Amino acid sequence: MLSIHDRGTPLCEHLTRRQWLQIGGLGALGLSLGNLTQARAVSPTAVGSFGKAKRCIVICLLGGPPQHETWDPKPDAPEEIRGPFRPIQTSLPGLHVSELMPRLAQHAHRFSVLRAVSTRDNAHSSSGYYMLTGVPHVPMGVENARVGAPNNWPSFAALVSKMKMKPEGMPASVVIPEHIWNDGNLPWPGQDAGFLGRSADPWLIPCQPHEPTFRSPGLTMPDDVPALRFDHRQTLLAQVNRHLDASAASSQFEGKYRQALDLMSAGGMRHAFDLNLETQSVRDRYGRFRFGQSLLLARRLVEAGMPLVQVNWTRLGPAAQFPNQGTWDTHARNAFSLKDHLMPMMDQCVSALIDDLAQRGLLEDTLVFWMGEFGRTPRHNGNAGRDHWGSVFSLALAGGGVRAGVVHGASDSIAAFPKDGMVRPEDIHATLFHFLGIDPHAEVRDPQNRPLNLTRGELIRAIV
C-alpha cells in the first residue's frame, strides 16, 4: 500500500492528509472512501476491550508444557497418547482439563483457552524467539540460536517498554527471576530490545525471592555504605563526569545510571520488593519456592504501577535430583515429573495469583498470559517422555479485558495438529497489544529508519 508519513493534519470527515492521499492510491485498486471509512470502523482500537489492561503478567513456562496434561486432554485417545491422567470438569461448563490442575480448574471460568496455537518449530531457541517476539526465527528449527541480527526483533516486553509510558521511579517492564537459557547458559534470542537499542531493554532482575534473606536486588544500600557515604560517592562521580567527553554511549549509561538511582530512591519500588510485608498465609498460598514467590513479587510490582512483569520458570535443580532438571522439557519420565513437582507447583501458584488478583479487584485490568514456547509430542518416547512439538499446543489468558469462559480453536483427536481456529504467535501479540491499549499496527523504526508495524498479526476476535 502507498504509505505517506506526515503530521496527520485533520481534513474534512476527520481524515488526515495521509489518508486522503491513500484514497487516491487505493482508487486505482478499486477501493474508495467508503472502503477506507469502513476499514476504520472495524479498527482494533474500536473494539471495546482496547486498553482494558493497565498491567500485564506474562507467565513463561520454560521447556514447553504438554497440551495433553494441561488444557487439552484427550480421554478417548489410546493411553500411549493420552497418558495415565484423566480429565476433570472445571468451573466452566463443558471445559475439561487435566486432573493435575484441580485448583486452576476452579478458575477456568475466568480464562480464555487457545487450543490451536502453532509455531511449526520444534527447537526451544527458535520457537521461543517466535513466541517472545511474534516474528518467526530465520531459519526455523534452530537450537542454541544466537542472539543478534538478523533475528533481532524486539521482545514483547521490550516493545511494551518502548510504547508504554514509564511510571515515575520504575521501568515499564521487568523480567524475573532470571533470563531464559539453554544448557551452557546460552540465552535465547528474542529477550531484549533487539534493533530498538539497549534503552528499550526490559529490566532483567535476577533474584531469589523464596530465600529468607531476600532483599531488593540493587535497590538497597550495602550494609557498609551509609546514606552520607553514598551521597559523597555521587558527588565525586559527578565531578569526574564533568571532565569527560560526552558521547552517545556515555549519555546512554548516564540515563541508565540516573534511572537506577531513581529506583533506589523510589519508596514504592523498594516496598514492592519487600515480600515480608505480605502475611505468612499469602506467601504460603503462592508456595515457598522460587517460581511461586516470583509470581507474588510480580503481583506486588504491577500493583505498584509497573506495566509489565514477565516471570520465567527456572530449573529446580540438577538432573540427579529432578528429571529434566525440573523444567517442562520432559523428554524423560513425563508423567512422574508432572505429578511429582511440575503441575502441583504451577497449579498452586498460578491459581493463587488469579485468586489474589480477583480478591484485590485487580484482575479486571490485569492481563495474565500463561505460555510456553511449544507443546509436547502426541506419543511418548522410549524414556516415557514427550519430545518437542510446535505444530499445536495450548495457551491461556485471563483478566485485562479478555473475554472469559472461551475455548478458541481445537486440535485433532490426538493433539498433534490444529483442527480449526489455528492461532499464530503474531496473532497473540496483536491481541496482547490490543488489551494493553497499544495499536498492534503502530509503527516502530528499524536501524535504517524504515517504518515497521509492531506486528503483522490479527486480533483473536473470539477472546476480545
Order of alpha helices (4+ residues) and beta strands (2+ residues): alpha-alpha-beta-alpha-beta-beta-alpha-beta-alpha-alpha-beta-beta-beta-beta-alpha-alpha-alpha-alpha-alpha-beta-alpha-alpha-beta-beta-beta-beta-beta-beta-beta-alpha-beta-beta
